[in-house]
Structures are given as C-alpha cells and as structure tokens.
Amino acid sequence: MSTRPADVAELIAGTPTQLFIDGEFVDAEGGASFDVLNPATGEVLCAVADATPRDGRRALDAAVAAQAGFAATTPLERHGILLRAFELLLERQDELGLLMTLEMGKPFAEAKGEIAYAAEFFRHFAGEALRIEGGYQASPQGGARFLVTKAPVGPCLLITPWNFPMAMGTRKLGPALAAGCTSVLKPAHQTPLSMLALAEVLTEAGVPDGVVNIIPAMDAGAVMEPLIRSGDARKLSFTGSTKIGKILLEQSADKVLRASMELGGNAPFIVFEDADLDEAVAGCMQAKMRNMGEACTAANRIYVHSSLIEQFGQRLASEMSALTVGDGAQEKSKVGPLIDEAAQDKVDALVRDAVGRGAQVLTGAERPEGPGYFYPPTVLTGVDPDAQMTGEEIFGPVAALIPFDTEDEAVAAANDTPYGLVAYVFTNNLRRALRVAERIEAGMVGLNQGVVSNPYAPFGGVKESGLGREGGSVGIEEYLETKYIGIAMGG
Ligand code: ADP
C-alpha cells in the first residue's frame, strides 16, 4: 500500500473529532481543541475537541443515567451488540488501520493486525456475556442456602494509552459492555481518533446512548481526578505508566473504587545455552520489535548465555539492520516513527548512557535528522547491568544484550526489578523451562515464544506492573460484583 495525500485527507475529514457524550458528537465547552500530529511527519492531522472538567462531568452524568437501563438488558442483547461491533471493526479494518498509522505511526500491516486483535476482544466478551455465572448451595451448617449472583459493578472510568489506540480501548469496553456497565473512556491525547471512530462503530452496533462516552482531553488529570474522587463511577481501569497508575490508585482510595491497573513492564528475555537459536532470534525480533518496541510487553533486558551471545548478537543485528525504517503508511516500512520527540530524546539518551558505560553497538544507535521521530533498530551487546536502560522501559527499537552464565544468575537478574509484567524464556529443556517459568516473578511468561498477548488469555502483571487481569475468562470479573444472599430455609 502507498497512500495518496487525497486518501488521507478524505479519511481524516470523515473521522469524528468531537467529544462523544450521551450518544452524540458534541463540541467541548467553549470550543476548546488540541492538535493531533502525524509522528511520521510532525504535521498536524486535525484538531480534536479538548474536554474540560465540566465536559467530563456531563459524560459521567450520561453514564450514570444510562447504567440502570443497560444493566437491565439481557446477556443475549449485549452478546449481539458485541458481535456486531466485532464484525464492523473487521469490515473497516483497512480504513481504521490507516487512521491508526496516521495518528500513532505503526506500520499499516501492524495497525491492521491491531484492528483484528482489538475486534477479537469483542468476540471473546460477546461469549463471556452469556457465561456470567452464579451459584446455589446448601450451607455446610445446614438450615440455609447460599444464593450467589453477579451484577455489573456500575459506571466505569477507562483511561487508555497511545501505543495500542484501538486494542487498549476494546480490551476494557468489551468486558464492560458484556457485564452491563456503562463507561466514560479517556483516550491518550496523542491518539484520540481511533476511539472516536470506535464510537461510530459502537453506535452502529446498537450500543444505547450514554452507555459509552469518549472524552479526549489534553489535561487528563484535571478532567479525570474529580470524576474519580466523586465516587459516581464505581470502577477505574487504567493502562499506562506506573507513575500515573500510583496517583490514580490514591485518588480511587477516596471512594474505594474497584481498580484495574495495567502498568509498566521491564521484561526479561532469557536465552539459555540449550535454546534453539533460530527460534530465539525470531522470538526476540517479535518481543522487541512489535510496535517499534513501544509496548509494555517489549523485551527490555535480553539475557543471553555467554556461550551464545556473540552468535545471537550477530544474527539479531543482521535481522534488525535489514528492517526498513519509514512512514508506516508506505508499504515498504517495517519500522515506523516513535510517538513524539520526547520519546525519541529518551531512547537516544538511554542508548548514549549504555554506550558510555561500555556497551558495544552492533547496529543502529544513530538518531536520524527529522522530519518525523524515527529511531533506527539498534542492537547493543555487553550492556552494563547498571545501565539506565536495564532499570526502565526503553519503549523503542533498541535491544540490550547482557551475558549470563548460570540459571540462578539469570533468574536473579530477571527478578531484580520492581516490575513483573511478562518474561520470555527460551530453552529446549522441559524441566528447566517449567522451573524457570515458576521462579520468574511475572504475571505472564512466554516459553519459546515472543508474543503472549491474546484476548482469550489473562493479561496482567504482578508487583508494580499492576492489579487485575484483562482478557481470558477472568477479564469480565473485573467488571462484576458478587452478591451473596443467605436464605433461611425454615421448617
Ligand atoms: P505515557 O507516558 O505512556 O503517555 P501515561 O501514564 O502518562 O503514559 O498515560 C497513559 C494515559 O493516562 C493517557 O491516556 C494519559 O492521558 C492519561 N493520564 C496521564 N496523566 C494522568 C492523570 N494525572 N490522571 C488521569 N489520567 C492521566
């Protein structure tokens, strides 16, 4: 695919840019707006309405007003809405994929892949809507029965990041809709267009007015804090940085909101001496390069057994240097730009720090001139375990290789972080694979595979990587309250 400016202009002109409140697209109070940029060019794509705190309140009022009616819909009705939304997303995969590439930068093929992945959350939760279980049992002491039912938790506040503009929204809206919850969703200001386009899809799929409200806002804190502290929403689900997640948890404490947190990661990727080298290199390319490395699941610290590290490094560098970097809307581009200049500055600074501490550059490491916020696929080997990039998310296409000698050493290094989202382990020794998978402190482990994200599996982290799980059969539980009714049998 190669896009013409006329195609882009038409697509942008047809995309909603207003707030979506109570089933209508409306301007922000006072007509405020902010610009959305194309990170491949630095140019303005369009202006989007910038919600004020009062707009936020109107959105939450709409969600609160719609809650009782939506909770009373049947599971089959909600199942039908979600399945239609799944189908509509797939029908519009090309146009929504291009829109995502334009606002976020990822290559068109990856953006289309994300639309399919995002749609799959709707198909999955369409099924879960039909499987909300309860129970009825005899009290062990006798004389009574326990009736256990599930009810929607209530109106939800959903906050999503820019790196997966569609999937992070559907991963929250899917279970919320399935459970019978209404929502106010605030997308990241860098990428509001995908969620606004989704509002149209959901309306067409039959989501009633007020059930889903979308409020882009530049000053997220000013808009969201009063809503969180009001207690009128009963749940907060956030995907983003650990720093902001901690602030939001404190705010949620005020009215004891249910909170789900998908926060930062610092994924170790361990290649043992008995790994299949081809598989390990291929897995590393996926774990590192999906989304240009801008993923909380990205392999951040790549521990390779000393006996393999030279060969592994060469193979990885040759694959990384073969990737074409460029505007994601051009078919030849395999690596798009980073989200903004701050991201480019950060990646560059982390690379310089590591090189300053003795890391060897196998490929990349040179920041290009603009326009656009590109950074070349980079492989560094012999990275000092104390380099800054081992302690924080790189969020860019930079692979940091660190040698190790023993299993204990690898596991200790992997666990030496406050984060615990995902780890990748490559070995052909079954007992070692299972042993290490158990010893690693992470919510998810990829064994001989470089991607774990799957709508049908529970996604989430331990330690400072978060609370709760999204997807899988447990995903809907985050949106349900359990009610126990004790029944005296008499007689
Ligand atoms: P990143 O650094 O990747 O942008 P953030 O955690 O800052 O990650 O952002 C993730 C989401 O959280 C975005 O939608 C952003 O607008 C929102 N956000 C940032 N700060 C706050 C805040 N103080 N309150 C509520 N939402 C916030």
Residues whose N, C-alpha, C, O or C-beta is under 5 A from the ligand:
A	BS01	ADP	I159 T160 P161 K186 P187 A188 H189 A220 G221 M224 T239 G240 S241 I244
